Amino acid sequence: MASNASLISRLSEVQDQAERIMKIGGTPGAAIAVLHEGVLVHSEYLGLRDRDNQLPVDEETIFPCASLTKAVFSAAMAICVEDGLLEWHTPIKDIAPDFHTQDETLHQQMTTVDCLSHRAGMK
């Protein structure tokens, strides 16, 4: 692991890029955290959590996940596939037995890839 000074220096470059991306996308605030072996080694809070009241982002800020859910789920799936715990085409019913759909065929055959690619026909 890099020294704390080296880490902070490298993160300042990322912070500048993050602030530019936030400006382009109209994102009012963000939080950056770096964990190493399960330990928080650095955190940085950018922008505002509430524009109207000019409240800054802090360690208690709750961000809506919206479309990020799919990215996080697919990353978790990739780790599970890499570790041999399941395959990309493992049926959802085998992973989450309590998950049910209105269509029995869909329930029996839907895989993780179907969910991630929006081809399951669910809304």
Backbone bond lengths (Angstrom), bond angles and torsions (degrees), N, CA, C in turn:
res aa  C-N    CA-C-N  psi(-1)  N-CA   C-N-CA  omega(-1)  CA-C   N-CA-C  phi
1 M - - - 1.455 - - 1.519 108.12 -
2 A 1.322 115.46 137.19 1.456 121.00 179.09 1.526 110.06 -65.02
3 S 1.339 115.16 157.66 1.462 119.00 177.20 1.523 109.14 -64.38
4 N 1.331 115.69 160.30 1.460 120.60 -178.79 1.530 110.89 -59.18
5 A 1.345 117.29 -41.57 1.464 121.06 179.61 1.524 110.87 -63.55
6 S 1.328 116.37 -42.12 1.466 120.93 178.37 1.521 110.76 -64.65
7 L 1.324 116.28 -42.36 1.457 121.37 179.09 1.523 110.69 -61.30
8 I 1.313 117.32 -48.16 1.463 121.63 -179.10 1.528 110.49 -62.74
9 S 1.311 117.41 -39.02 1.464 121.12 177.59 1.523 111.02 -62.50
10 R 1.324 116.17 -46.37 1.475 120.14 179.36 1.517 111.16 -65.63
11 L 1.331 117.16 -37.67 1.461 120.63 -179.83 1.527 112.06 -69.52
12 S 1.325 117.45 -29.71 1.465 118.78 178.73 1.516 110.45 -63.86
13 E 1.330 117.64 -33.69 1.464 121.14 175.50 1.531 110.04 -65.70
14 V 1.314 116.86 -42.58 1.460 121.30 178.09 1.524 109.94 -65.51
15 Q 1.319 116.91 -39.37 1.461 120.98 -179.75 1.522 110.81 -60.59
16 D 1.330 117.81 -43.56 1.462 120.45 177.73 1.527 110.92 -59.57
17 Q 1.331 116.35 -43.83 1.466 120.48 178.45 1.525 110.57 -65.24
18 A 1.320 117.16 -41.93 1.466 121.01 179.48 1.521 110.64 -61.53
19 E 1.317 117.29 -42.36 1.462 120.42 179.65 1.526 111.31 -64.79
20 R 1.347 117.33 -37.74 1.479 120.07 176.32 1.529 110.54 -64.74
21 I 1.320 117.19 -43.87 1.466 121.00 179.72 1.526 110.12 -64.95
22 M 1.326 117.33 -40.30 1.465 120.75 177.80 1.520 110.32 -60.66
23 K 1.319 117.03 -41.98 1.469 121.35 -179.39 1.526 110.03 -64.44
24 I 1.321 117.25 -45.81 1.465 121.60 179.71 1.529 110.85 -60.79
25 G 1.334 116.37 -43.93 1.461 121.20 -176.27 1.523 114.63 -85.50
26 G 1.323 116.67 -5.89 1.458 119.56 -178.96 1.515 113.60 73.19
27 T 1.323 116.87 25.80 1.458 121.72 179.68 1.523 109.18 -82.53
28 P 1.321 117.99 122.57 1.471 119.41 -176.19 1.525 114.66 -74.54
29 G 1.336 117.97 -28.47 1.457 118.84 -176.58 1.511 112.11 -159.41
30 A 1.333 115.14 160.10 1.464 120.82 179.42 1.522 109.02 -155.35
31 A 1.319 115.12 161.15 1.457 122.30 174.75 1.522 107.74 -126.84
32 I 1.318 115.62 137.17 1.462 121.33 177.76 1.516 106.97 -119.32
33 A 1.316 116.35 130.99 1.460 120.58 177.23 1.523 108.69 -133.73
34 V 1.313 115.48 140.77 1.455 121.24 176.69 1.522 107.48 -120.19
35 L 1.335 114.59 122.72 1.456 120.66 177.17 1.517 108.69 -113.14
36 H 1.312 116.02 141.27 1.458 121.65 174.72 1.518 107.51 -129.20
37 E 1.336 115.48 118.01 1.459 122.09 -178.33 1.526 111.29 51.91
38 G 1.337 115.84 43.07 1.451 121.87 176.05 1.512 115.81 79.94
39 V 1.330 117.25 4.87 1.463 121.10 -178.80 1.527 108.82 -112.46
40 L 1.329 116.79 130.81 1.455 121.46 176.42 1.522 108.22 -70.38
41 V 1.340 116.26 117.45 1.463 119.68 -179.06 1.525 111.87 -106.86
42 H 1.331 117.67 -16.14 1.464 120.12 178.40 1.522 109.28 -162.93
43 S 1.321 115.35 143.22 1.466 119.98 172.24 1.519 108.37 -141.69
44 E 1.314 115.20 147.83 1.462 122.43 -178.49 1.516 107.82 -143.45
45 Y 1.308 116.96 137.60 1.464 121.59 -178.47 1.517 108.55 -120.30
46 L 1.333 115.73 127.54 1.458 121.77 -174.98 1.522 111.19 -118.39
47 G 1.300 116.92 138.94 1.449 121.80 170.83 1.512 114.72 72.46
48 L 1.341 113.54 -153.39 1.459 121.60 -172.13 1.520 112.73 -117.20
49 R 1.336 115.89 143.21 1.468 120.74 172.47 1.520 110.22 -90.69
50 D 1.324 116.64 -19.58 1.467 122.47 -179.76 1.526 107.79 -145.00
51 R 1.337 115.08 104.27 1.466 119.66 -178.35 1.525 111.91 -65.77
52 D 1.331 116.40 -42.92 1.471 120.11 -176.15 1.525 111.69 -58.53
53 N 1.311 116.77 -41.84 1.459 121.28 -177.73 1.525 113.26 -100.80
54 Q 1.347 116.03 4.64 1.465 122.17 178.46 1.537 112.83 53.84
55 L 1.341 115.37 43.36 1.464 120.56 178.90 1.529 109.45 -92.50
56 P 1.328 117.79 128.74 1.467 120.33 -177.74 1.526 112.47 -76.26
57 V 1.315 115.01 156.72 1.464 121.49 171.60 1.528 106.97 -66.24
58 D 1.334 116.44 138.63 1.464 121.03 175.40 1.524 109.28 -142.37
59 E 1.335 116.62 -173.03 1.475 120.50 -176.49 1.518 113.28 -67.56
60 E 1.315 118.43 -12.76 1.466 122.28 179.54 1.530 113.04 -98.91
61 T 1.333 117.62 -3.34 1.461 121.21 -177.51 1.520 110.58 -64.79
62 I 1.317 116.08 132.62 1.464 122.19 176.39 1.522 107.47 -105.33
63 F 1.329 116.26 123.27 1.456 122.19 -179.86 1.523 109.73 -102.30
64 P 1.340 117.99 139.56 1.462 119.26 173.67 1.536 109.19 -69.36
65 C 1.317 117.31 138.57 1.465 119.25 -177.21 1.516 112.89 -86.49
66 A 1.329 118.85 -31.16 1.467 123.47 176.10 1.526 111.65 42.45
67 S 1.312 117.14 -123.53 1.464 121.84 -175.14 1.520 114.03 -73.24
68 L 1.307 118.30 -7.63 1.461 120.07 179.60 1.520 112.50 -69.66
69 T 1.317 116.81 -18.96 1.456 120.42 -178.63 1.523 111.06 -55.07
70 K 1.318 116.67 -44.19 1.463 120.11 -177.64 1.532 111.05 -64.08
71 A 1.318 117.98 -40.26 1.463 121.19 179.88 1.532 110.72 -65.10
72 V 1.316 116.59 -43.98 1.466 120.44 179.71 1.526 110.06 -65.96
73 F 1.339 116.73 -43.88 1.458 120.71 179.69 1.527 110.69 -62.82
74 S 1.328 117.35 -43.48 1.466 119.42 -178.54 1.528 111.31 -67.25
75 A 1.335 117.82 -35.35 1.472 120.42 176.07 1.530 110.27 -65.43
76 A 1.334 116.38 -43.17 1.470 120.20 177.44 1.526 110.57 -62.57
77 M 1.322 116.20 -41.30 1.473 120.17 178.02 1.525 110.83 -61.74
78 A 1.337 116.72 -43.09 1.468 120.16 -179.64 1.525 110.92 -60.48
79 I 1.326 116.85 -39.58 1.464 120.52 177.42 1.530 110.06 -63.75
80 C 1.325 116.55 -43.92 1.470 120.39 179.68 1.523 111.26 -64.29
81 V 1.327 117.54 -40.63 1.465 121.07 178.22 1.529 109.39 -65.11
82 E 1.327 116.82 -45.20 1.462 121.22 179.60 1.526 111.34 -60.37
83 D 1.335 116.15 -37.14 1.463 120.74 179.79 1.530 112.82 -81.88
84 G 1.332 117.41 -0.42 1.455 121.18 177.92 1.514 114.66 76.26
85 L 1.333 117.54 17.02 1.463 121.01 -178.37 1.526 112.30 -79.05
86 L 1.321 116.66 -27.34 1.460 121.94 176.60 1.513 108.94 -163.05
87 E 1.316 116.39 175.24 1.466 122.27 -179.99 1.522 108.74 -112.48
88 W 1.331 116.17 163.20 1.469 120.32 178.59 1.522 111.71 -59.95
89 H 1.315 116.88 -28.17 1.462 119.89 -177.37 1.527 112.64 -104.34
90 T 1.323 116.72 21.97 1.462 120.14 174.69 1.525 108.42 -67.26
91 P 1.330 117.80 131.19 1.477 119.76 178.60 1.529 111.95 -61.58
92 I 1.317 115.74 140.71 1.463 121.60 178.23 1.529 110.59 -56.27
93 K 1.338 116.94 -38.12 1.470 120.27 -178.28 1.526 111.95 -60.99
94 D 1.345 117.38 -24.87 1.461 120.73 178.16 1.533 111.77 -81.24
95 I 1.329 116.64 -24.45 1.460 121.58 -179.91 1.527 110.33 -88.62
96 A 1.335 115.27 -44.11 1.470 121.71 -176.73 1.525 108.60 -128.82
97 P 1.333 117.50 82.80 1.467 121.45 -174.60 1.531 114.32 -58.64
98 D 1.313 118.48 -25.18 1.463 120.43 -179.50 1.524 113.15 -84.01
99 F 1.334 118.00 -6.77 1.456 121.35 178.53 1.520 109.34 -77.53
100 H 1.336 116.90 127.45 1.468 121.16 -179.77 1.518 110.31 -133.45
101 T 1.300 115.30 150.51 1.458 122.03 174.75 1.527 107.98 -118.34
102 Q 1.325 115.87 167.37 1.463 119.47 178.45 1.529 111.46 -72.27
103 D 1.306 116.59 -25.12 1.464 121.82 -178.60 1.529 109.10 -99.35
104 E 1.319 117.64 118.57 1.466 122.14 -176.41 1.533 111.91 -64.43
105 T 1.326 118.00 -37.34 1.468 120.66 178.25 1.524 110.09 -62.83
106 L 1.319 115.72 -44.68 1.459 120.69 177.64 1.530 109.92 -61.29
107 H 1.313 116.14 -44.54 1.469 120.47 179.43 1.527 110.72 -58.42
108 Q 1.311 117.64 -42.01 1.460 121.78 -176.52 1.532 113.25 -74.76
109 Q 1.343 116.73 -31.98 1.470 119.32 -169.42 1.529 115.86 -110.46
110 M 1.327 119.01 -15.14 1.463 120.95 -175.16 1.526 111.10 -64.57
111 T 1.335 115.30 132.08 1.463 121.95 179.54 1.529 110.07 -112.64
112 T 1.316 115.08 172.60 1.459 119.66 177.73 1.520 111.24 -61.75
113 V 1.315 117.06 -38.50 1.462 120.16 179.06 1.523 110.30 -63.22
114 D 1.344 117.45 -37.71 1.457 120.14 177.09 1.529 110.28 -59.77
115 C 1.310 116.82 -43.42 1.468 120.75 179.43 1.517 112.30 -64.69
116 L 1.313 116.23 -44.62 1.455 120.67 -177.31 1.531 113.07 -70.60
117 S 1.306 116.88 -23.58 1.478 119.34 -177.81 1.522 112.94 -102.63
118 H 1.308 118.38 8.48 1.477 123.33 179.05 1.528 112.50 59.75
119 R 1.303 118.24 30.09 1.468 119.03 179.69 1.517 113.01 -108.26
120 A 1.327 116.39 13.42 1.458 119.75 -179.84 1.527 112.39 -82.73
121 G 1.330 117.28 -12.18 1.447 120.29 179.24 1.514 113.92 79.48
122 M 1.319 116.86 11.15 1.464 120.25 179.77 1.524 109.38 -93.94
123 K 1.330 115.17 152.18 1.458 119.67 178.18 1.498 110.23 -113.78
